[in-house]
Amino acid sequence: MTDQIHRYELETVWEGNRGEGTKTYAGYGRGHRFMVSGKPDIALTADAAFRGDPGVHNPEELLVAALSSCHMLSYLALCALRGIVVTAYHDKASGTMVTDPSAGGGCFAEVTLHPHVTIANANDLVAATELHADANKVCFIANSVNFPVHQEPTVEVNAEFGMRNAE
């Protein structure tokens, strides 16, 4: 089997020139936009701690969102391949970033996913819980970051769903 290459292209446009560009650190806006052909634009800014608009998404949130989304998609695929019927999935993800003011930068220390999954069959409870570790191993985004991505899943059974579909 040969490797398959997938390319992703987008444009990033800074929209924060208030007339003097970056003449001063406080004098320019952090607003910018991602554009992917054929899809809605995504407005972004810096985190509020770095002079961004607190009402607009920032890149750090999108990194956590990408990890949460990728884990979910990987998990759902693994469940489908194993015959485990997932009826609901909800994640409350959180990330910890540490800055170093003396170096002027920082990095993520970790991200923790808290997926809450509902499945149809009680017999699948153990496997459905264990598949979170496998999902982390195959998640493209988790495999691309240099910090740990933890999972603290809860899985419950919706027996009513299983009975409805057995009829």
C-alpha positions as CSV (number, residue, x, y, z in Angstrom):
1,M,0.0,0.0,0.0
2,T,1.4,3.4,-0.9
3,D,1.1,6.6,1.1
4,Q,-1.6,8.9,0.0
5,I,-0.9,12.6,0.0
6,H,-3.7,15.0,0.9
7,R,-3.2,18.8,0.5
8,Y,-5.2,21.5,2.2
9,E,-5.1,25.1,0.9
10,L,-6.5,28.2,2.3
11,E,-5.9,31.9,2.3
12,T,-5.3,34.0,5.4
13,V,-5.9,37.7,5.1
14,W,-5.1,40.2,7.9
15,E,-7.9,42.8,8.4
16,G,-6.4,44.7,11.3
17,N,-4.7,47.7,9.7
18,R,-6.2,50.7,11.5
19,G,-4.4,53.2,9.3
20,E,-0.8,52.9,10.6
21,G,-0.2,49.2,10.1
22,T,2.0,47.7,12.9
23,K,3.6,51.0,13.9
24,T,2.9,50.1,17.5
25,Y,2.0,46.8,19.2
26,A,-1.3,48.3,20.6
27,G,-2.1,50.2,17.4
28,Y,-3.2,47.3,15.1
29,G,-6.1,45.0,15.1
30,R,-5.7,41.2,15.3
31,G,-8.7,40.5,13.1
32,H,-8.1,38.1,10.2
33,R,-10.0,35.7,8.0
34,F,-9.4,32.2,6.7
35,M,-10.9,31.5,3.3
36,V,-11.2,28.1,1.7
37,S,-12.6,28.0,-1.8
38,G,-16.3,27.0,-1.9
39,K,-16.7,27.3,1.9
40,P,-17.8,30.0,4.3
41,D,-15.0,32.3,5.5
42,I,-13.9,32.0,9.2
43,A,-13.3,35.2,11.0
44,L,-10.5,35.0,13.6
45,T,-8.5,37.1,16.0
46,A,-5.9,36.7,18.7
47,D,-6.9,35.4,22.1
48,A,-8.2,38.3,24.3
49,A,-5.0,38.0,26.4
50,F,-3.1,39.1,23.3
51,R,-5.3,42.0,22.4
52,G,-7.8,40.0,20.4
53,D,-11.6,40.4,20.3
54,P,-13.1,38.1,23.0
55,G,-16.2,37.6,20.8
56,V,-14.3,36.1,17.9
57,H,-12.7,32.7,17.6
58,N,-8.9,32.4,17.9
59,P,-6.3,29.9,16.5
60,E,-5.9,28.3,19.9
61,E,-9.6,27.5,20.1
62,L,-9.5,26.1,16.6
63,L,-6.6,23.8,17.5
64,V,-8.6,22.3,20.4
65,A,-11.6,22.1,18.1
66,A,-9.6,20.3,15.4
67,L,-8.5,17.7,18.0
68,S,-12.0,17.3,19.3
69,S,-13.5,17.0,15.9
70,C,-10.8,14.6,14.6
71,H,-11.1,12.3,17.7
72,M,-14.9,12.2,17.2
73,L,-14.7,11.3,13.5
74,S,-12.1,8.7,14.2
75,Y,-14.1,7.2,17.1
76,L,-17.4,7.1,15.1
77,A,-15.6,5.4,12.2
78,L,-14.1,2.8,14.5
79,C,-17.4,2.1,16.2
80,A,-19.1,1.7,12.8
81,L,-16.5,-0.7,11.7
82,R,-16.9,-2.7,15.0
83,G,-20.7,-2.7,14.7
84,I,-21.2,-0.5,17.8
85,V,-24.1,1.8,17.3
86,V,-23.5,5.3,18.6
87,T,-26.7,7.3,19.1
88,A,-25.2,10.5,20.5
89,Y,-21.8,12.1,21.0
90,H,-20.9,15.3,22.9
91,D,-17.4,16.5,23.9
92,K,-16.3,19.3,26.2
93,A,-12.7,19.7,25.2
94,S,-10.1,21.8,27.0
95,G,-6.6,22.8,26.3
96,T,-3.8,24.2,28.3
97,M,-1.3,26.6,26.7
98,V,1.8,27.9,28.6
99,T,3.4,31.2,27.6
100,D,7.0,32.2,28.3
101,P,7.0,36.0,28.5
102,S,10.8,36.1,28.4
103,A,10.9,34.2,25.1
104,G,7.8,35.9,23.7
105,G,6.1,32.7,22.8
106,G,4.6,29.6,24.2
107,C,3.1,26.2,23.4
108,F,0.3,23.9,24.3
109,A,1.1,21.6,27.2
110,E,-1.9,19.3,26.7
111,V,-5.5,18.9,25.5
112,T,-8.1,16.9,27.3
113,L,-11.2,15.6,25.6
114,H,-14.3,14.7,27.6
115,P,-16.5,12.8,25.2
116,H,-19.9,11.7,26.4
117,V,-21.1,8.9,24.2
118,T,-24.4,7.2,24.1
119,I,-24.6,3.7,22.5
120,A,-27.5,1.4,21.7
121,N,-26.3,-1.9,23.2
122,A,-25.1,-2.5,26.8
123,N,-23.0,-5.5,25.5
124,D,-20.8,-2.9,23.7
125,L,-20.1,-0.8,26.8
126,V,-16.5,-1.9,27.4
127,A,-15.5,-1.9,23.7
128,A,-17.1,1.5,23.2
129,T,-15.0,2.9,26.1
130,E,-11.8,1.3,25.0
131,L,-12.1,2.5,21.4
132,H,-11.3,6.0,22.6
133,A,-7.7,5.0,23.0
134,D,-7.7,3.6,19.5
135,A,-9.3,6.7,18.1
136,N,-6.5,8.8,19.5
137,K,-4.0,6.5,17.8
138,V,-5.5,7.0,14.4
139,C,-6.6,10.7,14.7
140,F,-4.6,12.6,12.0
141,I,-4.6,15.8,14.2
142,A,-3.5,14.1,17.4
143,N,-0.7,12.4,15.5
144,S,0.5,15.8,14.3
145,V,0.9,17.6,17.6
146,N,3.8,17.4,20.0
147,F,1.8,17.4,23.3
148,P,-0.4,14.8,24.9
149,V,-4.1,14.5,24.0
150,H,-5.9,12.9,26.8
151,Q,-9.4,11.3,26.7
152,E,-11.7,11.1,29.7
153,P,-14.7,9.5,28.1
154,T,-18.0,8.5,29.6
155,V,-20.2,6.0,27.7
156,E,-23.8,5.3,28.5
157,V,-26.4,3.0,27.0
158,N,-29.7,4.2,25.5
159,A,-31.5,0.8,25.7
160,E,-34.7,2.4,24.4
161,F,-32.9,3.1,21.0
162,G,-31.8,-0.5,20.7
163,M,-35.3,-1.8,21.4
164,R,-36.9,0.6,18.9
165,N,-34.5,-0.6,16.2
166,A,-34.9,-4.3,17.0
167,E,-38.6,-4.1,16.2
